[in-house]
Amino acid sequence: MINSKEQIIKYFESGIKDTKDFRIGIEHEKFLFNNQDDKRVDYSKIKEMFSSLLEFGWNPILEKGNIIGLNKGGKNITLEPGNQIELSGDKLITLHEACAESHDYLFELKQVTKKLDIKIVSAGFDPISKLKEIPNNPKQRYELMTKDMPLGGELSLDMMYRTCGTQLNIDYNSEEDFVKKFKIVNSIVPISIALFANSSIVEKKNSGYLSYRSKVWQSTSRGGLPKLFFEELNFEKYAEFIINFPILFIQDKDTYISGLKYTFKDFMDGKIDEINNRLPNESDLTTHLSTIFTENRLKKYIELRSMDTCGWDCLCAGPAFNVGMLYGNLDEVYELISNWDKEKIINAYLEAPKKGFNTQLMGKDLFYWASTLLDLSRKGLDDRDILNKSGKNETLFLNHLQKLIDNKTTNADHMINKFSNNEDLSELYDE
């Protein structure tokens, strides 16, 4: 049972790994639409889809008899509130392996979606549907979240039902290493928003934003970029942050109970009558950590969460950008960002969804910083010098971003240009 701050600190310490054991974990979400009517797929179509994927060796994950996901080896396919699907990849050593995993998944997905006449959209925000048009599913926690989340953020339901992101999970080899990496990933959030912007079209119109997804996450309950994250945030300070953070829900056996009235401290102090005042276990702590929706967060690894979903051709660009900096060139990147002013970072964070590369940070625009960080990332990947079978190192996954920098245009700009020419919905679907 967990009843002290020290136990939570030990939980974070248990994530410490030798550098040689560092892993890369990529998660990415996709929207699914019926080809016939351009409507988001409902749960009955998801069941057909999951059933077809079983032929590729996936195993069903059930909740009260309902299929809510699949797993195979160290990877999972999970079901999001509006029937978006997410691949949570295995923990792998190289970007080559991680990207091969994604392409294997794409191959399987394409066989199934073709058979079921489903189209995929790789965008940070649903470009077609109104919120009220999106079907839900029987995953229990979502019913409770749909009720409680809007109370703390006006766009929380848009976040749940209409956004898709790419996430990267990375390791740390000491508390000091965590402190450096966490400060970097929070400082570069505005740059990540601008560089990976891919959600400009909303309800079949140009939204005026390059990353409308990021705008939504800024107005989501339990989200944002706390000022605390720009300090030298060690395990103890992060433990204090999550202890005093409200609970979203408590899983008690096979029932979900609203945590609206409670913080995790109340849970640790045995003050929750609805569960007979029992104390939290490690599973409860893990759930709490995964329902804090900040731009980055700590579990037994660091989760980076500020990237819009990217098309299949650039899916590995975001992970490569961050791995090059954080695993390959940490000290040089840390030196660059260490004196940035947190107020200026937060201001850039708020402006980046709309202004993109034109946002100002520390006297330069985000295009300058994206270009600078891309060079530092490439240097880091060159230093890692991990080769594929063709003898190429991991810098090949930065080619997409280099093209964006060379042309000074993001995925969002391409989407606006393509769609605005004829407002053809087919331009929004993956090839």
Secondary structure, DSSP 8 states (H G I E B T S, - for coil): ---SHHHHHHHHHTT---GGG--EEEEEEEEEEETTT--B--HHHHHHHHHHHGGGT-EEEEETTEEEEEEETTEEEEE-TTS-EEEE---BSSHHHHHHHHHHHHHHHHHHHHHTTEEEE--SB-SS--GGG------HHHHHHHHHGGGT-TTHHHHHHHB-EEEEEE--SSHHHHHHHHHHHHHTHHHHHHHT--B-EETTEE-S-SBHHHHHHHTSTTEE--GGGGS---HHHHHHHHHTSB-SEEEETTEEEE-TT-BHHHHHTT--GGGTT----HHHHHHHHHT-EESEEESSSEEEEEEE---GGGTTHHHHHHHHHHTTSHHHHHHHHTT--HHHHHHHHHHHHHHGGG-EETTEEHHHHHHHHHHHHHHHHHHH----TTS--GGGGGHHHHHHHHHT--HHHHHHHHHHHH--GGGGS--
